[in-house]
Amino acid sequence: MRKAPRLNAILERINDSRSVDVVDLAGMLGVSEATIRRDLQSLSRSGLLVRTHGGAIANDLDAEIPTQIKAARRQTEKSRIGQAAAALVPDGAVVGMSGGTTTLELARALTGRQRIAIVTNALNIGSDLIGRAGLHLVVIGGVARPSGEMVGPAAEAMLGNYHLDMAFIGVDGLTAEHGCTTYDEMEAQTDRAFLQQASRAVVLADHSKLGLVRFAQITGLANIDQVVTDRAAPADQLDSLRAVGVDVLTV
């Protein structure tokens, strides 16, 4: 098993059981105990767990998961969400797209389409789409976050030059009461700028984001037209989103 899926499996296990053991993880993942120790040390440095003698315990602090690990999580669900979101985009549209592993799947689903302009602040999306026939690509500049997103006043000023038919944003938390939230306040503000420039606002979020509230609010749900999520989303969370007037698509 490669490193990113392995780290993801460790995080999933510790999320379920709240603690992990080196010997058990080595057997489950088919790697050496030394490899597991290095993995636990790496996750500990990122603040995602607390290292203990012989294993690790969950870190209940609100730590952001590194992008390379996020990319391996719930890939099937994210791909379905991306495909469904792409089906909402008509040819000829101007599409704004914030960063995130789910919006990256949307970007990939739009390759091969015709006369679509994409405005994004995500370096990974830009590198994936550059040179694709049929797509006009604009990459926003700004302050680079570890996630690969360009944020801050420069990014927001550049966004102000464009009208977007649709804006798709990824989130780290989504609830009916607190709306769309993320870990970083500058990222939240730049995401908000995408929504302000768009005629239609769509949130892409796999089921793990529903019911969570993170540090910085992007926007309340009054400013969101639609949420696209996967079928594993909790029914009570879907009902609460629909109750405040948000159109919810599950795929």
Number of C-alpha atoms within 10 A of each C-alpha: 9 6 13 17 16 19 22 19 18 23 23 13 15 19 16 11 11 15 19 23 17 21 16 13 21 16 11 11 13 12 14 13 17 12 14 23 20 11 18 24 18 15 20 18 12 14 18 22 26 18 21 15 7 11 18 22 18 20 17 12 9 12 13 16 18 13 14 15 17 19 18 17 19 15 15 11 18 25 21 22 28 26 17 19 26 19 12 10 16 15 13 14 15 23 23 26 27 28 24 23 27 29 28 24 20 24 22 16 19 23 16 12 16 15 15 21 19 23 24 28 27 24 18 16 27 20 10 13 19 13 11 13 13 16 20 16 19 16 20 21 21 18 14 15 14 8 19 16 24 26 25 20 15 15 23 21 15 14 24 13 9 15 17 23 18 23 28 26 24 24 28 22 23 28 19 21 13 18 21 31 25 22 20 17 16 18 25 21 20 25 30 20 19 28 25 17 19 19 12 17 21 24 23 26 28 28 21 16 20 22 19 16 21 20 14 19 23 27 17 15 21 11 16 19 15 20 25 22 28 20 15 12 18 13 10 11 16 22 13 15 22 15 11 12 14 20 15 17 16 16 18
